[in-house]
Amino acid sequence: MASKKSITKTPVKKPALIGPFTLALDIGGTGLKASILNSKGTMVTERLRILTPENCPPQLMLSKLKELVALIPPTAPAYDRISVGFPGVVRDGKIYTAHNLGTKPWVNFDLAKALQKQFGKPCRVINDADLQGLAAVGQFGGKGVEMVITLGTGLGSSLFENGRLLPHMEFAHHPFRNNETYEEQLGEVKREEVGKKRWNKRVRLAIETLRELINFDHLYIGGGNAEKINFKLPPDVSIIPNTLGMMGGIYLWRD
Ligand code: BGC
């Protein structure tokens, strides 16, 4: 059972109560978040967050998500379907990797099927940065080549062409500098270790390296650590709100 202290609630403004309603779950390396979205993808319940246990294998994750969903007030509209953002490689609802949860027990685990069984509603699961990207591009862009990176426990990435999600690539684990990957250089562990100034310098360099590699028309930066960027971003780079990680849930049910 999560202690009262470890549960955070983000209030939302009064949205339209029009369904179908989607239970959005954002699985992070540090926090598990839940909210219910209306037909437009607006959160109709406050965003609830509990801590992710360290090394969280599938069965423990399922019970934690049950605990989290049980915190949604009974007055909230009943949900018709479930959308999940997962911090690893996902194909057809099955997990391939889960670097920040401990990959081994997750390999080939059919998370979509397990959650569908647990909650009794249809469920779709994709990579967390792909999900956040769908919301970012859906709300702010949709033209040209757009890239999304998320800065948090890990480093998420997604790519879009004219609003269409391209095959998922794991920039997180690609070499960046000094024999370390993007995630090793920019993830939360390193941010705490090297401090604000050096971390920001690295973020700036990563933006320019990704620009040369992808030639993006626009780069969106999300995730809990995006707000820790302290330099002026170029005009083709912008910070997106972290709540998009929930709101993206609606796009999994759109054609
Ligand atoms: C994972 C990515 C994920 C990112 C953010 C990385 O460690 O490999 O798939 O998107 O963390 O959660």
py3Dmol code that shows the C-alpha trace and the ligand (Angstrom):
import py3Dmol

protein = """\
ATOM      1  CA  MET A   1       0.000   0.000   0.000  1.00  0.00           C
ATOM      2  CA  ALA A   2       1.440   3.403  -0.955  1.00  0.00           C
ATOM      3  CA  SER A   3       1.890   5.689   2.043  1.00  0.00           C
ATOM      4  CA  LYS A   4      -0.070   8.979   2.017  1.00  0.00           C
ATOM      5  CA  LYS A   5       3.191  10.876   1.633  1.00  0.00           C
ATOM      6  CA  SER A   6       4.186   9.064  -1.546  1.00  0.00           C
ATOM      7  CA  ILE A   7       0.903   9.838  -3.359  1.00  0.00           C
ATOM      8  CA  THR A   8       0.753  13.122  -5.280  1.00  0.00           C
ATOM      9  CA  LYS A   9      -2.357  14.616  -6.821  1.00  0.00           C
ATOM     10  CA  THR A  10      -2.362  17.179  -9.630  1.00  0.00           C
ATOM     11  CA  PRO A  11      -5.750  18.930  -9.798  1.00  0.00           C
ATOM     12  CA  VAL A  12      -7.454  19.612 -13.138  1.00  0.00           C
ATOM     13  CA  LYS A  13      -9.900  22.333 -14.307  1.00  0.00           C
ATOM     14  CA  LYS A  14     -13.559  21.333 -14.897  1.00  0.00           C
ATOM     15  CA  PRO A  15     -13.533  19.470 -18.247  1.00  0.00           C
ATOM     16  CA  ALA A  16     -16.498  18.201 -20.305  1.00  0.00           C
ATOM     17  CA  LEU A  17     -17.708  14.801 -19.122  1.00  0.00           C
ATOM     18  CA  ILE A  18     -18.074  13.306 -22.574  1.00  0.00           C
ATOM     19  CA  GLY A  19     -16.937   9.752 -23.246  1.00  0.00           C
ATOM     20  CA  PRO A  20     -15.619   7.351 -24.317  1.00  0.00           C
ATOM     21  CA  PHE A  21     -13.381   7.611 -21.279  1.00  0.00           C
ATOM     22  CA  THR A  22      -9.818   6.341 -21.305  1.00  0.00           C
ATOM     23  CA  LEU A  23      -7.829   5.258 -18.282  1.00  0.00           C
ATOM     24  CA  ALA A  24      -4.345   6.663 -19.006  1.00  0.00           C
ATOM     25  CA  LEU A  25      -1.423   5.039 -17.227  1.00  0.00           C
ATOM     26  CA  ASP A  26       2.070   6.467 -17.450  1.00  0.00           C
ATOM     27  CA  ILE A  27       4.660   3.977 -16.238  1.00  0.00           C
ATOM     28  CA  GLY A  28       7.889   5.739 -15.318  1.00  0.00           C
ATOM     29  CA  GLY A  29      11.156   4.584 -13.818  1.00  0.00           C
ATOM     30  CA  THR A  30      10.397   6.716 -10.735  1.00  0.00           C
ATOM     31  CA  GLY A  31       6.624   7.269 -10.692  1.00  0.00           C
ATOM     32  CA  LEU A  32       3.430   5.540 -11.837  1.00  0.00           C
ATOM     33  CA  LYS A  33       0.731   7.975 -12.900  1.00  0.00           C
ATOM     34  CA  ALA A  34      -2.969   7.582 -13.647  1.00  0.00           C
ATOM     35  CA  SER A  35      -5.844   9.742 -14.794  1.00  0.00           C
ATOM     36  CA  ILE A  36      -9.070   9.393 -16.759  1.00  0.00           C
ATOM     37  CA  LEU A  37      -9.352  11.240 -20.085  1.00  0.00           C
ATOM     38  CA  ASN A  38     -12.525  12.407 -21.799  1.00  0.00           C
ATOM     39  CA  SER A  39     -13.189  11.993 -25.538  1.00  0.00           C
ATOM     40  CA  LYS A  40     -10.899  14.969 -26.286  1.00  0.00           C
ATOM     41  CA  GLY A  41      -8.007  13.646 -24.218  1.00  0.00           C
ATOM     42  CA  THR A  42      -8.504  16.127 -21.380  1.00  0.00           C
ATOM     43  CA  MET A  43      -7.940  14.775 -17.885  1.00  0.00           C
ATOM     44  CA  VAL A  44     -11.245  14.563 -16.001  1.00  0.00           C
ATOM     45  CA  THR A  45      -9.683  13.341 -12.758  1.00  0.00           C
ATOM     46  CA  GLU A  46      -6.645  14.700 -10.997  1.00  0.00           C
ATOM     47  CA  ARG A  47      -3.428  12.984 -11.993  1.00  0.00           C
ATOM     48  CA  LEU A  48      -2.494  10.502  -9.294  1.00  0.00           C
ATOM     49  CA  ARG A  49       1.086   9.433  -8.785  1.00  0.00           C
ATOM     50  CA  ILE A  50       2.711   6.759  -6.666  1.00  0.00           C
ATOM     51  CA  LEU A  51       6.337   5.714  -6.575  1.00  0.00           C
ATOM     52  CA  THR A  52       7.664   2.942  -8.817  1.00  0.00           C
ATOM     53  CA  PRO A  53       9.357   0.253  -6.726  1.00  0.00           C
ATOM     54  CA  GLU A  54      13.037  -0.214  -7.511  1.00  0.00           C
ATOM     55  CA  ASN A  55      13.468  -3.234  -9.794  1.00  0.00           C
ATOM     56  CA  CYS A  56       9.850  -3.750 -10.626  1.00  0.00           C
ATOM     57  CA  PRO A  57       9.048  -7.063 -12.353  1.00  0.00           C
ATOM     58  CA  PRO A  58       5.697  -7.561 -14.142  1.00  0.00           C
ATOM     59  CA  GLN A  59       3.676  -9.071 -11.280  1.00  0.00           C
ATOM     60  CA  LEU A  60       4.730  -6.351  -8.841  1.00  0.00           C
ATOM     61  CA  MET A  61       3.926  -3.714 -11.488  1.00  0.00           C
ATOM     62  CA  LEU A  62       0.454  -5.174 -11.991  1.00  0.00           C
ATOM     63  CA  SER A  63      -0.299  -5.026  -8.277  1.00  0.00           C
ATOM     64  CA  LYS A  64       1.066  -1.457  -8.005  1.00  0.00           C
ATOM     65  CA  LEU A  65      -1.125  -0.355 -10.920  1.00  0.00           C
ATOM     66  CA  LYS A  66      -4.114  -1.966  -9.226  1.00  0.00           C
ATOM     67  CA  GLU A  67      -3.295   0.018  -6.085  1.00  0.00           C
ATOM     68  CA  LEU A  68      -2.970   3.224  -8.130  1.00  0.00           C
ATOM     69  CA  VAL A  69      -6.220   2.760 -10.037  1.00  0.00           C
ATOM     70  CA  ALA A  70      -8.048   2.018  -6.759  1.00  0.00           C
ATOM     71  CA  LEU A  71      -7.134   5.577  -5.664  1.00  0.00           C
ATOM     72  CA  ILE A  72      -9.278   7.086  -8.440  1.00  0.00           C
ATOM     73  CA  PRO A  73     -12.381   8.473  -6.683  1.00  0.00           C
ATOM     74  CA  PRO A  74     -15.581   6.425  -7.179  1.00  0.00           C
ATOM     75  CA  THR A  75     -17.286   9.596  -8.470  1.00  0.00           C
ATOM     76  CA  ALA A  76     -15.011   9.588 -11.565  1.00  0.00           C
ATOM     77  CA  PRO A  77     -16.589   8.438 -14.834  1.00  0.00           C
ATOM     78  CA  ALA A  78     -16.163   4.718 -15.547  1.00  0.00           C
ATOM     79  CA  TYR A  79     -13.460   4.113 -18.153  1.00  0.00           C
ATOM     80  CA  ASP A  80     -14.077   2.188 -21.363  1.00  0.00           C
ATOM     81  CA  ARG A  81     -10.473   1.428 -22.355  1.00  0.00           C
ATOM     82  CA  ILE A  82      -6.895   1.697 -21.152  1.00  0.00           C
ATOM     83  CA  SER A  83      -3.827   3.394 -22.682  1.00  0.00           C
ATOM     84  CA  VAL A  84      -0.370   2.826 -21.302  1.00  0.00           C
ATOM     85  CA  GLY A  85       2.977   4.529 -21.879  1.00  0.00           C
ATOM     86  CA  PHE A  86       5.810   2.149 -20.995  1.00  0.00           C
ATOM     87  CA  PRO A  87       9.511   3.067 -20.504  1.00  0.00           C
ATOM     88  CA  GLY A  88      10.974   0.576 -22.973  1.00  0.00           C
ATOM     89  CA  VAL A  89      10.583  -1.081 -26.343  1.00  0.00           C
ATOM     90  CA  VAL A  90       7.031  -2.334 -26.905  1.00  0.00           C
ATOM     91  CA  ARG A  91       5.607  -4.191 -29.894  1.00  0.00           C
ATOM     92  CA  ASP A  92       1.970  -5.252 -30.139  1.00  0.00           C
ATOM     93  CA  GLY A  93       1.529  -4.772 -26.408  1.00  0.00           C
ATOM     94  CA  LYS A  94       4.531  -6.987 -25.610  1.00  0.00           C
ATOM     95  CA  ILE A  95       7.601  -5.706 -23.795  1.00  0.00           C
ATOM     96  CA  TYR A  96      11.055  -6.137 -25.316  1.00  0.00           C
ATOM     97  CA  THR A  97      13.142  -3.978 -22.970  1.00  0.00           C
ATOM     98  CA  ALA A  98      12.648  -2.097 -19.695  1.00  0.00           C
ATOM     99  CA  HIS A  99      16.018  -0.584 -18.779  1.00  0.00           C
ATOM    100  CA  ASN A 100      14.850   1.326 -15.736  1.00  0.00           C
ATOM    101  CA  LEU A 101      12.610  -1.407 -14.321  1.00  0.00           C
ATOM    102  CA  GLY A 102      15.018  -4.324 -14.758  1.00  0.00           C
ATOM    103  CA  THR A 103      14.642  -5.758 -18.276  1.00  0.00           C
ATOM    104  CA  LYS A 104      15.081  -9.496 -17.716  1.00  0.00           C
ATOM    105  CA  PRO A 105      11.695 -10.524 -16.281  1.00  0.00           C
ATOM    106  CA  TRP A 106       9.917  -8.210 -18.734  1.00  0.00           C
ATOM    107  CA  VAL A 107      11.187  -9.778 -21.970  1.00  0.00           C
ATOM    108  CA  ASN A 108       8.188 -10.941 -24.032  1.00  0.00           C
ATOM    109  CA  PHE A 109       5.719 -10.072 -21.269  1.00  0.00           C
ATOM    110  CA  ASP A 110       2.359  -9.248 -22.834  1.00  0.00           C
ATOM    111  CA  LEU A 111       1.499  -6.195 -20.731  1.00  0.00           C
ATOM    112  CA  ALA A 112      -1.534  -5.233 -22.803  1.00  0.00           C
ATOM    113  CA  LYS A 113      -3.067  -8.677 -22.316  1.00  0.00           C
ATOM    114  CA  ALA A 114      -2.268  -8.768 -18.586  1.00  0.00           C
ATOM    115  CA  LEU A 115      -3.806  -5.331 -17.957  1.00  0.00           C
ATOM    116  CA  GLN A 116      -6.817  -6.175 -20.081  1.00  0.00           C
ATOM    117  CA  LYS A 117      -7.352  -9.226 -17.862  1.00  0.00           C
ATOM    118  CA  GLN A 118      -6.707  -7.318 -14.627  1.00  0.00           C
ATOM    119  CA  PHE A 119      -9.038  -4.395 -15.339  1.00  0.00           C
ATOM    120  CA  GLY A 120     -11.508  -6.059 -17.725  1.00  0.00           C
ATOM    121  CA  LYS A 121     -11.180  -3.378 -20.448  1.00  0.00           C
ATOM    122  CA  PRO A 122      -9.365  -3.287 -23.809  1.00  0.00           C
ATOM    123  CA  CYS A 123      -5.814  -2.053 -23.389  1.00  0.00           C
ATOM    124  CA  ARG A 124      -3.125  -0.632 -25.696  1.00  0.00           C
ATOM    125  CA  VAL A 125       0.497  -0.144 -24.687  1.00  0.00           C
ATOM    126  CA  ILE A 126       3.259   1.802 -26.448  1.00  0.00           C
ATOM    127  CA  ASN A 127       6.598   3.355 -25.580  1.00  0.00           C
ATOM    128  CA  ASP A 128       6.195   6.326 -23.205  1.00  0.00           C
ATOM    129  CA  ALA A 129       8.055   8.821 -25.412  1.00  0.00           C
ATOM    130  CA  ASP A 130       6.079   7.725 -28.478  1.00  0.00           C
ATOM    131  CA  LEU A 131       2.894   8.334 -26.481  1.00  0.00           C
ATOM    132  CA  GLN A 132       4.013  11.751 -25.276  1.00  0.00           C
ATOM    133  CA  GLY A 133       5.132  12.566 -28.808  1.00  0.00           C
ATOM    134  CA  LEU A 134       1.719  11.724 -30.251  1.00  0.00           C
ATOM    135  CA  ALA A 135       0.172  14.307 -27.936  1.00  0.00           C
ATOM    136  CA  ALA A 136       2.876  16.931 -28.618  1.00  0.00           C
ATOM    137  CA  VAL A 137       2.697  16.612 -32.370  1.00  0.00           C
ATOM    138  CA  GLY A 138      -1.111  16.338 -32.243  1.00  0.00           C
ATOM    139  CA  GLN A 139      -1.391  19.579 -30.264  1.00  0.00           C
ATOM    140  CA  PHE A 140       1.476  21.734 -31.443  1.00  0.00           C
ATOM    141  CA  GLY A 141       2.773  20.384 -34.734  1.00  0.00           C
ATOM    142  CA  GLY A 142       2.053  17.741 -37.328  1.00  0.00           C
ATOM    143  CA  LYS A 143       4.233  19.130 -40.125  1.00  0.00           C
ATOM    144  CA  GLY A 144       7.659  18.066 -41.355  1.00  0.00           C
ATOM    145  CA  VAL A 145      10.131  16.056 -39.319  1.00  0.00           C
ATOM    146  CA  GLU A 146       9.505  16.435 -35.607  1.00  0.00           C
ATOM    147  CA  MET A 147      11.441  14.858 -32.800  1.00  0.00           C
ATOM    148  CA  VAL A 148      10.473  14.506 -29.167  1.00  0.00           C
ATOM    149  CA  ILE A 149      12.858  13.753 -26.343  1.00  0.00           C
ATOM    150  CA  THR A 150      11.893  13.299 -22.719  1.00  0.00           C
ATOM    151  CA  LEU A 151      14.302  13.992 -19.895  1.00  0.00           C
ATOM    152  CA  GLY A 152      13.574  12.039 -16.734  1.00  0.00           C
ATOM    153  CA  THR A 153      14.879   8.900 -15.071  1.00  0.00           C
ATOM    154  CA  GLY A 154      15.719   7.742 -18.598  1.00  0.00           C
ATOM    155  CA  LEU A 155      15.866   9.530 -21.923  1.00  0.00           C
ATOM    156  CA  GLY A 156      12.877   8.941 -24.172  1.00  0.00           C
ATOM    157  CA  SER A 157      12.703   9.705 -27.873  1.00  0.00           C
ATOM    158  CA  SER A 158      10.211   9.610 -30.712  1.00  0.00           C
ATOM    159  CA  LEU A 159      10.187  10.742 -34.315  1.00  0.00           C
ATOM    160  CA  PHE A 160       7.381  11.934 -36.576  1.00  0.00           C
ATOM    161  CA  GLU A 161       6.965  12.797 -40.229  1.00  0.00           C
ATOM    162  CA  ASN A 162       3.973  14.979 -41.071  1.00  0.00           C
ATOM    163  CA  GLY A 163       2.357  13.848 -37.828  1.00  0.00           C
ATOM    164  CA  ARG A 164       2.913  10.130 -38.482  1.00  0.00           C
ATOM    165  CA  LEU A 165       4.818   8.189 -35.839  1.00  0.00           C
ATOM    166  CA  LEU A 166       7.972   6.609 -37.298  1.00  0.00           C
ATOM    167  CA  PRO A 167       9.437   3.292 -36.073  1.00  0.00           C
ATOM    168  CA  HIS A 168      10.637   3.598 -32.508  1.00  0.00           C
ATOM    169  CA  MET A 169      14.361   4.192 -32.040  1.00  0.00           C
ATOM    170  CA  GLU A 170      16.145   4.010 -28.712  1.00  0.00           C
ATOM    171  CA  PHE A 171      18.383   7.085 -28.776  1.00  0.00           C
ATOM    172  CA  ALA A 172      18.685   6.594 -25.001  1.00  0.00           C
ATOM    173  CA  HIS A 173      21.122   3.744 -25.456  1.00  0.00           C
ATOM    174  CA  HIS A 174      22.984   5.098 -28.471  1.00  0.00           C
ATOM    175  CA  PRO A 175      26.551   6.399 -27.932  1.00  0.00           C
ATOM    176  CA  PHE A 176      26.651  10.158 -27.281  1.00  0.00           C
ATOM    177  CA  ARG A 177      30.025  11.240 -25.835  1.00  0.00           C
ATOM    178  CA  ASN A 178      32.939  10.008 -23.743  1.00  0.00           C
ATOM    179  CA  ASN A 179      31.969   6.360 -24.357  1.00  0.00           C
ATOM    180  CA  GLU A 180      28.614   6.949 -22.730  1.00  0.00           C
ATOM    181  CA  THR A 181      25.090   6.834 -24.118  1.00  0.00           C
ATOM    182  CA  TYR A 182      22.595   9.706 -24.165  1.00  0.00           C
ATOM    183  CA  GLU A 183      20.875   8.223 -21.124  1.00  0.00           C
ATOM    184  CA  GLU A 184      24.121   7.680 -19.237  1.00  0.00           C
ATOM    185  CA  GLN A 185      25.054  11.321 -19.864  1.00  0.00           C
ATOM    186  CA  LEU A 186      21.651  12.958 -19.401  1.00  0.00           C
ATOM    187  CA  GLY A 187      19.512  10.654 -17.222  1.00  0.00           C
ATOM    188  CA  GLU A 188      18.491  11.552 -13.683  1.00  0.00           C
ATOM    189  CA  VAL A 189      21.370   9.662 -12.048  1.00  0.00           C
ATOM    190  CA  LYS A 190      23.926  11.728 -14.002  1.00  0.00           C
ATOM    191  CA  ARG A 191      22.043  14.991 -13.558  1.00  0.00           C
ATOM    192  CA  GLU A 192      22.291  14.597  -9.806  1.00  0.00           C
ATOM    193  CA  GLU A 193      25.931  13.564 -10.057  1.00  0.00           C
ATOM    194  CA  VAL A 194      27.277  16.286 -12.348  1.00  0.00           C
ATOM    195  CA  GLY A 195      25.019  19.153 -11.248  1.00  0.00           C
ATOM    196  CA  LYS A 196      22.993  21.810 -13.047  1.00  0.00           C
ATOM    197  CA  LYS A 197      25.717  23.549 -15.028  1.00  0.00           C
ATOM    198  CA  ARG A 198      27.365  20.502 -16.592  1.00  0.00           C
ATOM    199  CA  TRP A 199      24.032  18.776 -17.216  1.00  0.00           C
ATOM    200  CA  ASN A 200      22.733  21.841 -19.062  1.00  0.00           C
ATOM    201  CA  LYS A 201      25.894  21.979 -21.154  1.00  0.00           C
ATOM    202  CA  ARG A 202      25.286  18.380 -22.158  1.00  0.00           C
ATOM    203  CA  VAL A 203      21.645  19.025 -23.013  1.00  0.00           C
ATOM    204  CA  ARG A 204      22.753  21.870 -25.288  1.00  0.00           C
ATOM    205  CA  LEU A 205      25.288  19.593 -27.005  1.00  0.00           C
ATOM    206  CA  ALA A 206      22.729  16.782 -27.337  1.00  0.00           C
ATOM    207  CA  ILE A 207      20.309  19.165 -29.077  1.00  0.00           C
ATOM    208  CA  GLU A 208      22.972  20.128 -31.614  1.00  0.00           C
ATOM    209  CA  THR A 209      24.091  16.503 -32.127  1.00  0.00           C
ATOM    210  CA  LEU A 210      20.501  15.374 -32.694  1.00  0.00           C
ATOM    211  CA  ARG A 211      19.948  18.302 -35.045  1.00  0.00           C
ATOM    212  CA  GLU A 212      22.840  17.115 -37.235  1.00  0.00           C
ATOM    213  CA  LEU A 213      21.650  13.523 -37.098  1.00  0.00           C
ATOM    214  CA  ILE A 214      17.922  14.024 -37.686  1.00  0.00           C
ATOM    215  CA  ASN A 215      17.700  17.484 -39.275  1.00  0.00           C
ATOM    216  CA  PHE A 216      14.465  17.969 -37.410  1.00  0.00           C
ATOM    217  CA  ASP A 217      12.140  20.843 -38.269  1.00  0.00           C
ATOM    218  CA  HIS A 218      11.177  20.984 -34.622  1.00  0.00           C
ATOM    219  CA  LEU A 219      12.360  19.352 -31.426  1.00  0.00           C
ATOM    220  CA  TYR A 220      10.063  19.098 -28.390  1.00  0.00           C
ATOM    221  CA  ILE A 221      11.547  18.441 -24.970  1.00  0.00           C
ATOM    222  CA  GLY A 222       9.345  16.894 -22.296  1.00  0.00           C
ATOM    223  CA  GLY A 223       9.753  14.842 -19.138  1.00  0.00           C
ATOM    224  CA  GLY A 224      10.111  15.874 -15.504  1.00  0.00           C
ATOM    225  CA  ASN A 225      13.598  17.365 -15.974  1.00  0.00           C
ATOM    226  CA  ALA A 226      12.744  19.574 -18.964  1.00  0.00           C
ATOM    227  CA  GLU A 227      11.993  22.394 -16.523  1.00  0.00           C
ATOM    228  CA  LYS A 228      15.597  22.190 -15.297  1.00  0.00           C
ATOM    229  CA  ILE A 229      16.908  23.512 -18.607  1.00  0.00           C
ATOM    230  CA  ASN A 230      18.297  26.960 -17.813  1.00  0.00           C
ATOM    231  CA  PHE A 231      19.521  28.272 -21.188  1.00  0.00           C
ATOM    232  CA  LYS A 232      17.619  29.988 -23.984  1.00  0.00           C
ATOM    233  CA  LEU A 233      16.446  27.381 -26.477  1.00  0.00           C
ATOM    234  CA  PRO A 234      16.757  27.936 -30.239  1.00  0.00           C
ATOM    235  CA  PRO A 235      13.466  28.858 -31.989  1.00  0.00           C
ATOM    236  CA  ASP A 236      13.027  25.335 -33.397  1.00  0.00           C
ATOM    237  CA  VAL A 237      13.207  23.722 -29.953  1.00  0.00           C
ATOM    238  CA  SER A 238      10.490  23.988 -27.302  1.00  0.00           C
ATOM    239  CA  ILE A 239       9.535  22.571 -23.948  1.00  0.00           C
ATOM    240  CA  ILE A 240       6.255  20.691 -23.688  1.00  0.00           C
ATOM    241  CA  PRO A 241       4.184  20.080 -20.551  1.00  0.00           C
ATOM    242  CA  ASN A 242       4.717  16.779 -18.787  1.00  0.00           C
ATOM    243  CA  THR A 243       0.958  16.155 -18.652  1.00  0.00           C
ATOM    244  CA  LEU A 244       1.153  15.241 -22.357  1.00  0.00           C
ATOM    245  CA  GLY A 245       2.468  11.878 -21.136  1.00  0.00           C
ATOM    246  CA  MET A 246      -1.077  11.191 -19.949  1.00  0.00           C
ATOM    247  CA  MET A 247      -3.007  13.012 -22.667  1.00  0.00           C
ATOM    248  CA  GLY A 248      -1.247  11.052 -25.407  1.00  0.00           C
ATOM    249  CA  GLY A 249      -3.372   8.106 -24.263  1.00  0.00           C
ATOM    250  CA  ILE A 250      -6.243   9.305 -26.408  1.00  0.00           C
ATOM    251  CA  TYR A 251      -4.220   9.004 -29.628  1.00  0.00           C
ATOM    252  CA  LEU A 252      -3.843   5.233 -29.247  1.00  0.00           C
ATOM    253  CA  TRP A 253      -7.541   4.943 -30.033  1.00  0.00           C
ATOM    254  CA  ARG A 254      -7.576   7.268 -33.028  1.00  0.00           C
ATOM    255  CA  ASP A 255      -6.995   5.976 -36.570  1.00  0.00           C
TER     256      ASP A 255
END
"""
ligand_1 = """\
12
BGC
C 14.050 3.513 -22.368
C 13.132 4.190 -23.353
C 12.191 5.117 -22.609
C 12.996 6.098 -21.777
C 12.119 7.043 -20.968
C 14.790 4.552 -21.567
O 15.625 3.934 -20.646
O 14.970 2.664 -23.020
O 12.408 3.240 -24.073
O 11.367 5.793 -23.515
O 13.864 5.414 -20.898
O 11.324 6.368 -20.069
"""
view = py3Dmol.view(width=600, height=400)
view.addModel(protein, "pdb")
view.setStyle({"model": 0}, {"cartoon": {"style": "trace"}})
view.addModel(ligand_1, "xyz")
view.setStyle({"model": 1}, {"stick": {}})
view.zoomTo()
view.show()
